[in-house]
Amino acid sequence: MNDRIQATTADHLETESRTRVLAASVAAALFGGFLFLGIGFAHSDTIHNATHDARHAFALPCH
């Protein structure tokens, strides 16, 4: 009986850990997308120029 409880607890902790990693990955992807697209194509020259050189440094087209 104890082995069964321990196995269930371990499975629950592993699932919770995967869920946290997935949530962090999605949040990072959304934030990165916002930085790359939202700020990179902004109308403000200062904001655009700040990201413009970074895109060219990574060999990404922007125009």
C-alpha positions as CSV (number, residue, x, y, z in Angstrom):
1,M,0.0,0.0,0.0
2,N,2.8,2.4,0.9
3,D,4.6,1.7,-2.4
4,R,1.4,2.5,-4.3
5,I,1.0,5.9,-2.5
6,Q,4.7,6.7,-3.1
7,A,4.4,5.9,-6.8
8,T,1.3,8.0,-7.1
9,T,2.9,10.9,-5.3
10,A,6.0,10.7,-7.5
11,D,3.9,10.6,-10.6
12,H,2.0,13.7,-9.4
13,L,5.2,15.6,-8.7
14,E,6.6,14.7,-12.1
15,T,3.4,15.9,-13.8
16,E,3.5,19.1,-11.8
17,S,7.1,19.7,-12.7
18,R,6.4,19.2,-16.4
19,T,3.5,21.6,-16.2
20,R,5.6,24.2,-14.6
21,V,8.3,23.8,-17.3
22,L,5.7,24.0,-20.0
23,A,4.2,27.1,-18.5
24,A,7.6,28.8,-18.2
25,S,8.4,27.9,-21.8
26,V,5.2,29.3,-23.2
27,A,5.6,32.5,-21.2
28,A,9.2,32.9,-22.4
29,A,8.1,32.3,-26.0
30,L,5.3,34.8,-25.8
31,F,7.6,37.4,-24.2
32,G,10.2,36.8,-26.8
33,G,7.7,37.1,-29.6
34,F,6.5,40.4,-28.2
35,L,10.0,41.7,-28.0
36,F,10.9,40.5,-31.5
37,L,7.7,41.5,-33.3
38,G,6.0,44.0,-31.1
39,I,8.9,46.2,-30.3
40,G,10.9,45.5,-33.4
41,F,8.3,46.8,-35.8
42,A,7.2,49.7,-33.6
43,H,6.8,53.1,-35.1
44,S,9.1,54.8,-32.6
45,D,12.5,55.2,-34.2
46,T,14.3,54.8,-30.9
47,I,12.6,51.5,-30.1
48,H,13.0,50.2,-33.7
49,N,16.7,51.1,-33.9
50,A,17.3,49.4,-30.5
51,T,16.1,46.1,-31.9
52,H,17.1,46.6,-35.5
53,D,20.8,46.0,-35.0
54,A,20.1,42.9,-32.9
55,R,18.0,41.4,-35.7
56,H,20.8,42.0,-38.1
57,A,23.3,40.5,-35.7
58,F,21.3,37.2,-35.8
59,A,21.1,37.4,-39.6
60,L,17.3,37.9,-39.5
61,P,15.7,40.1,-42.1
62,C,13.5,43.0,-41.0
63,H,12.7,45.0,-44.0
